[in-house]
Amino acid sequence: MGIIKPTNKTVESFKALHLYHTGFSNCAMRVRIALEEKGLTWESHLVDILKGENLTTEYMGINPNAVVPTLVDDGVVIIDSADIIDYLDKKYSPGTLRPVSEADEKQMYYWMYLARDNHLSIKTYMYANVGFIKSMKKTPEEMEEYREKQTFDSALLEFHERFSSLDGFSKEELDKATKVVDDCFYQIDERLKNHDWLVGDSFSLADIAWIPQLVILKAANYPFENYPHLVKWKNAIMARPSFKQGVLAWLPKMGS
Ligand SMILES: N[C@@H](CCC(=O)N[C@@H](CS)C(=O)NCC(=O)O)C(=O)O
């Protein structure tokens, strides 16, 4: 989506960088890692999805999809994590998080959009397999309210309809989502067999787009042991200060 015109005009007077985000959101993790890699300071606005804070008129006025993250940069509103990290890399210390060659840059976008395009499959896998998320089913009243508000993202509405239905996702739906996730990790594993990074010779937005999927899928006990070449890559990213500050520092404390 990139830059949008918000209906919530208050954010247009914001100075510097503001991020609306949630601790345990893979999409928000991407942006926090990119902000840390760029050495940028930013103001945090936590949005509690469990409490439905993404559905307030105020928030939907800056993100009509009712999802996190949203970045506000000197009053300019940018949505969608892939577009946000691309924006940050182009605007601040340009090019440091992307490969030099055009061909490699094309590959970088391939990996970024693969993560974006398969987001709902990963989400289906998560919602079906993680205990605390399973309890996030909307009541019929909440679903009714969501239907009224969610007029922008029909795929996400359908996702919540299915998840919150009496029986939840069918076995076929879950199998289909699992296959999509497996295919993505198969591709990543193949690439990492002979390379240190997803694209070119260095860490890039492609790696930033994918590492959060490992973080959240670990909570769903996804069988990462099937992809042995991910380990070195994962450890290298986890050793970066940006991972500690952008991911670990924001994870909810278990039991709280
Ligand atoms: N393509 C969007 C997807 C954003 C998204 O789905 N965010 C999730 C958290 S990772 C969310 O806010 N979900 C709220 C909901 O499902 O109602 C992006 O990458 O920013």
Ligand as a Chemical Component Dictionary entry (heavy atoms), coordinates in Angstrom:
data_LIG
# 
_chem_comp.id                   LIG 
_chem_comp.type                 NON-POLYMER 
_chem_comp.pdbx_formal_charge   0 
_chem_comp.three_letter_code    LIG 
# 
loop_
_chem_comp_atom.comp_id 
_chem_comp_atom.atom_id 
_chem_comp_atom.alt_atom_id 
_chem_comp_atom.type_symbol 
_chem_comp_atom.charge 
_chem_comp_atom.model_Cartn_x 
_chem_comp_atom.model_Cartn_y 
_chem_comp_atom.model_Cartn_z 
_chem_comp_atom.pdbx_ordinal 
LIG N1  N1  N 0 0.448  -6.879 4.740  1  
LIG C1  C1  C 0 0.337  -6.278 6.051  2  
LIG C2  C2  C 0 -0.320 -7.257 6.999  3  
LIG C3  C3  C 0 -0.471 -6.667 8.382  4  
LIG C4  C4  C 0 -1.136 -7.627 9.347  5  
LIG O1  O1  O 0 -1.907 -8.510 8.960  6  
LIG N2  N2  N 0 -0.854 -7.427 10.635 7  
LIG C5  C5  C 0 -1.399 -8.277 11.673 8  
LIG C6  C6  C 0 -0.353 -8.510 12.737 9  
LIG S1  S1  S 0 1.058  -9.342 12.045 10 
LIG C7  C7  C 0 -2.603 -7.613 12.302 11 
LIG O2  O2  O 0 -2.573 -6.448 12.626 12 
LIG N3  N3  N 0 -3.689 -8.367 12.486 13 
LIG C8  C8  C 0 -4.894 -7.872 13.059 14 
LIG C9  C9  C 0 -6.057 -8.737 12.685 15 
LIG O3  O3  O 0 -5.886 -9.818 12.134 16 
LIG O4  O4  O 0 -7.181 -8.317 12.966 17 
LIG C10 C10 C 0 1.722  -5.851 6.529  18 
LIG O5  O5  O 0 2.689  -6.527 6.174  19 
LIG O6  O6  O 0 1.848  -4.835 7.231  20 
# 
loop_
_chem_comp_bond.comp_id 
_chem_comp_bond.atom_id_1 
_chem_comp_bond.atom_id_2 
_chem_comp_bond.value_order 
_chem_comp_bond.pdbx_ordinal 
LIG N1  C1  SING 1  
LIG C1  C2  SING 2  
LIG C1  C10 SING 3  
LIG C2  C3  SING 4  
LIG C3  C4  SING 5  
LIG C4  O1  DOUB 6  
LIG C4  N2  SING 7  
LIG N2  C5  SING 8  
LIG C5  C6  SING 9  
LIG C5  C7  SING 10 
LIG C6  S1  SING 11 
LIG C7  O2  DOUB 12 
LIG C7  N3  SING 13 
LIG N3  C8  SING 14 
LIG C8  C9  SING 15 
LIG C9  O3  DOUB 16 
LIG C9  O4  SING 17 
LIG C10 O5  DOUB 18 
LIG C10 O6  SING 19 
# 
